[in-house]
Amino acid sequence: NLVKLPKFDDMVKEFLSYSENHHEPRTYELHDDNCNTLLRWFRGKRLDEISPKLAEKFKEERSQEKCSNNKERTISPATVNRGLTTLKALYNHAINIHELPVKNSTQKVKYQEEVPKEIKILTLQEEED
């Protein structure tokens, strides 16, 4: 009995509708932004066509993109990871809502290492200036 899995584009609409009604506004906005980005890689694909290899390609290519607000810098690992988190959540949502007999193929995709931003400790003199 072959199950035809939904297309990523359709699941984005469904997931964002769910997110808007079940998540905090900032979380929904993050998912919305991430879904717009993810559609550039996965538009037109069925969920079963989104393999770990394809998710890794997303990570690699996304991390090479330039920041929209600073063309000198590339997208940070944290930003790439937030996109991957949305992808995993969307996939899990599709599996749960549609009771799909599949595993989340993105689940084993590892996050990029995030380097904490440098924190500057001010002296009392610097703070007073």
C-alpha positions in Angstrom: 0.0 0.0 0.0 1.9 3.0 -1.3 1.2 6.3 0.5 1.7 9.5 -1.6 3.4 12.1 0.6 2.4 15.7 0.4 4.5 18.3 -1.4 6.7 20.6 0.7 4.9 23.7 -0.6 1.5 22.4 0.6 3.0 21.5 4.0 4.5 25.0 4.4 1.0 26.5 4.1 -0.4 24.0 6.6 2.5 24.3 9.0 2.4 28.1 9.1 -1.3 28.1 9.7 -0.7 25.7 12.6 2.2 27.7 13.9 0.3 31.0 13.8 -2.4 29.4 16.0 -0.2 27.4 18.4 3.1 29.3 18.7 4.1 32.7 20.1 4.1 35.5 17.4 7.9 35.6 17.3 8.1 31.9 16.8 5.6 32.0 14.0 7.5 34.9 12.4 10.7 32.9 12.6 9.0 29.9 11.0 7.5 32.1 8.3 10.9 33.6 7.4 12.5 30.2 7.5 9.9 28.7 5.3 10.4 31.4 2.7 14.1 30.5 2.7 13.4 26.7 2.7 11.1 27.0 -0.3 14.1 28.0 -2.4 15.6 24.6 -1.9 12.6 22.3 -1.5 9.8 23.9 -3.6 8.0 21.2 -5.7 9.4 18.3 -3.8 7.4 15.7 -2.0 8.5 15.1 1.6 9.9 11.7 0.7 12.2 13.5 -1.8 13.8 15.5 1.0 16.6 13.2 2.0 19.3 13.8 4.6 21.7 14.4 1.7 19.4 17.2 0.3 19.1 18.7 3.8 22.9 18.7 4.1 23.1 20.5 0.7 20.7 23.1 2.1 23.0 23.6 5.1 26.1 23.9 3.0 24.7 26.2 0.4 22.8 28.4 2.9 26.0 28.9 5.0 27.7 30.3 1.9 25.1 32.9 1.2 25.7 36.6 2.0 23.7 38.3 4.7 21.1 40.6 3.3 22.0 43.4 5.7 25.8 43.0 5.4 27.2 41.6 2.1 30.6 41.3 3.8 29.4 38.4 6.0 27.9 35.0 5.3 24.9 33.6 7.0 25.7 32.5 10.5 25.6 28.9 11.7 22.8 29.9 14.1 20.7 31.2 11.2 21.3 28.0 9.2 20.4 26.0 12.3 17.1 27.9 12.8 16.2 27.0 9.2 17.0 23.4 9.9 14.9 23.5 13.1 11.9 24.8 11.1 12.4 22.0 8.4 12.5 19.3 11.1 9.4 20.8 12.8 7.5 21.0 9.6 8.4 17.4 8.7 7.3 16.2 12.2 4.1 18.2 11.9 3.3 16.5 8.5 4.0 13.1 10.0 1.7 13.7 13.0 -1.2 15.5 11.3 -1.4 13.1 8.3 -0.4 10.0 10.3 2.3 9.3 7.7 4.0 5.9 8.0 7.4 7.4 7.5 10.3 8.6 9.6 11.5 12.1 9.6 14.5 11.9 7.2 15.8 15.2 8.4 16.0 14.1 12.0 19.5 12.7 11.8 20.9 15.9 10.1 23.2 17.5 12.5 23.2 21.2 13.4 26.2 23.3 12.6 28.5 24.3 15.5 27.5 27.7 16.8 30.4 29.9 18.0 29.2 32.2 20.7 29.5 35.9 20.0 32.3 37.7 21.8 31.1 39.4 24.9 32.9 42.7 25.8 33.2 43.2 29.6 33.2 46.9 30.4 35.3 48.4 33.1 33.6 50.8 35.5 35.4 53.6 33.7 34.1 52.5 30.3 30.6 52.2 31.6 30.6 55.7 33.0 32.0 57.2 29.8 
